[in-house]
Amino acid sequence: MRRPRVTVLRLAVALAAASLAGTGIAFAATLPLTSKQLGASAQSLSKSTCNQTNAGAEKTYVDQNNPTTTNSGSISVRNRSSRQRYGFLTWSLSGCAIPRAGGADRAVLSIQVSSTTYTNHTISVYPVTSSWSASSLTWNGLGGLTIGSSASGSFQTTTGTHTLDVSGDVDDAIKTGALWGWELRDTAGANNNTATIGTVSLTLSYER
């Protein structure tokens, strides 16, 4: 089904990127970059990592059957006529100090399916490039979001942990624009399926 949005289909989980005027560094609207960080782009770049855990994730889902309800703190993805659910996920990367000049070598998103009605469905993950908050996002608010029309990756609804390479999303966010995490949507499967997402994490390898 098509979602109620202004432009294209929207969906995801979010990192953010806010550019600093006149500098060569960017990342996340909620991530202020200091003058100390600005100097990093002028120095020799070295490899570094930044690991984000489930405890630091901002998670929610929107429910077509309850269009004004918020669901902060959990993710449920459902494929059912008039009762769709889309999940959203993001992190604040304020402690990573990622310089725009370096870029992301590799970014891996890990998503655990803790329960599912059917195991033969596909959950697709889309980049979100406009701001949202788990405490206020609802189904009726989807129209105000900007979400990529192409999935960054997908996985089957088997229980267990699934990993996705989202290096392109994160690298683009560092160098050119904003990324507010990802939307999760059930995109393939004939049955009415509900999948519950458990723990999530994000591992970044980058130059600084």
C-alpha positions as CSV (number, residue, x, y, z in Angstrom):
1,M,0.0,0.0,0.0
2,R,1.2,3.6,-0.4
3,R,1.9,5.6,2.6
4,P,0.4,9.0,3.3
5,R,3.4,11.2,2.4
6,V,4.0,14.4,0.5
7,T,6.4,13.0,-2.1
8,V,7.5,9.4,-2.3
9,L,7.0,6.3,-0.2
10,R,8.7,6.8,3.2
11,L,10.2,4.5,5.7
12,A,13.1,3.2,8.9
13,V,16.0,3.9,12.5
14,A,18.4,7.7,12.5
15,L,21.7,9.1,12.6
16,A,21.8,12.8,11.7
17,A,24.1,15.1,9.8
18,A,24.2,18.8,10.2
19,S,26.7,20.8,8.2
20,L,28.8,23.5,9.8
21,A,28.9,26.5,7.6
22,G,32.3,27.1,6.0
23,T,33.8,23.9,7.4
24,G,34.7,20.5,5.9
25,I,32.9,18.5,8.6
26,A,29.3,17.3,9.1
27,F,27.3,14.8,11.0
28,A,23.9,14.7,12.7
29,A,21.6,17.6,13.5
30,T,21.9,16.7,17.1
31,L,25.7,16.4,16.9
32,P,27.4,19.7,17.6
33,L,31.0,19.7,16.2
34,T,33.6,21.6,18.1
35,S,36.6,23.6,16.9
36,K,38.8,20.7,18.1
37,Q,36.9,18.4,15.7
38,L,37.3,20.9,12.9
39,G,41.0,20.6,13.1
40,A,40.9,16.9,12.4
41,S,40.2,17.3,8.7
42,A,43.5,19.2,8.2
43,Q,45.6,16.5,9.9
44,S,46.7,13.1,8.6
45,L,43.8,10.7,8.7
46,S,43.9,7.6,10.8
47,K,41.5,4.6,11.2
48,S,39.0,4.7,14.0
49,T,35.8,2.9,15.0
50,C,32.6,3.9,16.8
51,N,30.2,1.3,18.2
52,Q,26.6,2.2,19.0
53,T,24.6,-0.2,21.1
54,N,21.0,-1.0,21.7
55,A,21.0,1.1,24.9
56,G,21.7,4.2,22.9
57,A,19.3,3.7,20.1
58,E,16.2,5.8,19.5
59,K,13.4,3.4,18.4
60,T,9.8,3.6,17.6
61,Y,7.1,2.4,15.1
62,V,4.0,3.9,13.6
63,D,0.7,2.1,13.4
64,Q,-1.9,2.6,10.7
65,N,-4.6,1.2,12.9
66,N,-3.7,3.8,15.6
67,P,-2.7,6.8,13.5
68,T,-2.2,9.3,16.4
69,T,-0.4,7.0,18.8
70,T,3.3,7.1,19.6
71,N,5.3,3.9,20.4
72,S,8.7,5.1,21.6
73,G,11.1,2.5,22.8
74,S,10.1,-0.5,20.6
75,I,9.9,-1.5,17.0
76,S,7.1,-3.6,15.4
77,V,6.8,-4.2,11.7
78,R,3.5,-5.5,10.2
79,N,2.2,-6.4,6.8
80,R,-1.6,-6.3,7.1
81,S,-4.1,-4.4,5.1
82,S,-5.2,-1.2,6.9
83,R,-3.0,-2.2,9.9
84,Q,0.5,-1.6,8.6
85,R,3.3,-0.9,11.0
86,Y,6.6,0.7,10.0
87,G,9.6,0.8,12.3
88,F,12.2,3.6,12.8
89,L,15.7,3.5,14.3
90,T,18.5,6.0,14.8
91,W,21.4,7.0,17.1
92,S,23.1,10.2,18.2
93,L,26.8,10.0,17.1
94,S,28.0,13.0,19.1
95,G,30.9,11.0,20.6
96,C,32.3,9.7,17.3
97,A,34.0,13.0,16.1
98,I,33.8,11.9,12.4
99,P,35.4,14.4,10.0
100,R,33.7,15.0,6.7
101,A,37.0,14.7,4.9
102,G,37.5,11.2,6.2
103,G,34.3,9.4,5.3
104,A,33.0,6.0,6.4
105,D,35.0,3.0,5.4
106,R,32.3,0.6,6.6
107,A,29.1,0.9,8.5
108,V,27.2,-2.3,9.6
109,L,23.7,-2.2,11.0
110,S,22.7,-5.2,13.1
111,I,19.0,-5.9,13.7
112,Q,17.6,-8.8,15.8
113,V,14.2,-10.3,15.0
114,S,13.0,-11.5,18.4
115,S,9.6,-12.8,17.2
116,T,7.7,-13.2,13.9
117,T,4.4,-14.6,12.8
118,Y,5.9,-16.0,9.5
119,T,9.6,-16.5,8.6
120,N,9.2,-16.0,4.8
121,H,8.6,-12.3,4.8
122,T,11.2,-9.6,3.8
123,I,11.9,-6.5,5.8
124,S,13.5,-3.7,3.8
125,V,15.5,-0.8,5.3
126,Y,15.3,2.7,3.9
127,P,17.3,5.8,4.8
128,V,15.5,8.7,6.4
129,T,16.8,12.1,5.6
130,S,14.5,14.4,7.6
131,S,14.3,14.8,11.3
132,W,11.9,12.8,13.5
133,S,11.6,12.0,17.2
134,A,10.5,8.7,18.8
135,S,8.5,10.6,21.3
136,S,6.3,12.4,18.7
137,L,6.3,10.4,15.4
138,T,2.9,8.9,14.5
139,W,1.3,7.3,11.4
140,N,-0.3,10.7,10.6
141,G,3.1,12.3,10.7
142,L,4.6,10.2,7.9
143,G,3.7,12.7,5.2
144,G,6.2,15.1,6.7
145,L,9.2,12.8,6.4
146,T,11.7,12.4,3.6
147,I,12.6,8.8,3.0
148,G,14.7,7.2,0.3
149,S,12.8,5.4,-2.5
150,S,15.5,2.7,-2.7
151,A,16.2,0.3,0.1
152,S,19.6,0.2,1.7
153,G,19.2,-3.5,2.3
154,S,16.8,-6.2,3.4
155,F,16.6,-9.4,5.5
156,Q,14.2,-12.3,6.0
157,T,11.9,-12.5,9.0
158,T,13.7,-15.4,10.6
159,T,14.4,-15.0,14.3
160,G,18.0,-14.0,15.1
161,T,20.4,-11.2,14.2
162,H,20.7,-9.9,10.7
163,T,23.5,-7.6,9.4
164,L,23.2,-4.9,6.7
165,D,26.0,-2.9,5.1
166,V,24.9,0.7,5.2
167,S,28.3,2.2,4.4
168,G,26.9,4.2,1.5
169,D,24.2,5.8,3.6
170,V,26.6,6.8,6.3
171,D,29.3,8.0,3.9
172,D,26.8,10.2,2.0
173,A,25.6,11.6,5.3
174,I,29.2,12.5,6.4
175,K,30.1,14.1,3.1
176,T,27.0,15.7,1.7
177,G,23.9,15.7,3.8
178,A,21.7,14.5,6.6
179,L,20.8,11.0,7.7
180,W,18.2,10.5,10.5
181,G,18.5,6.7,10.7
182,W,16.3,4.1,8.9
183,E,12.8,3.0,8.3
184,L,11.9,-0.7,8.4
185,R,9.0,-2.0,6.3
186,D,7.7,-5.4,5.4
187,T,7.9,-5.5,1.6
188,A,7.4,-9.1,0.6
189,G,5.2,-11.9,1.9
190,A,1.6,-13.0,1.3
191,N,0.5,-13.5,4.8
192,N,-0.5,-11.1,7.6
193,N,2.8,-10.9,9.4
194,T,4.0,-9.1,12.5
195,A,7.7,-9.0,13.4
196,T,9.1,-7.7,16.6
197,I,12.6,-6.2,16.5
198,G,14.7,-6.7,19.6
199,T,18.3,-5.5,20.0
200,V,20.0,-3.3,17.4
201,S,23.5,-1.9,17.0
202,L,25.6,0.1,14.6
203,T,29.4,-0.3,14.0
204,L,31.3,2.4,12.1
205,S,34.8,2.2,10.8
206,Y,36.1,5.5,9.5
207,E,39.1,7.8,8.9
208,R,39.8,10.8,11.2
